[in-house]
């Protein structure tokens, strides 16, 4: 199973750059890039809430669960 982060999709839909989101949310560009690349191990609810507010979206628009076959 995998959690896919669609932050790049939402940024494109809102025509927003990572730097702009970083300034609005108060999270570094580096940390947003790690999240965007699905390399983050965790995300604080407060950060997710701020991202959703800035992008005018729901958590499910950013995070997606994809079941993968057992290897």
Secondary structure, 3 states (H helix, E strand, C coil): CEEEECHHHHHHHCCCCHHHHHHHHCCCHHHHHHHHCCCCCCCCHHHHHHHHHHHCCCHHHHEEEECCCCC
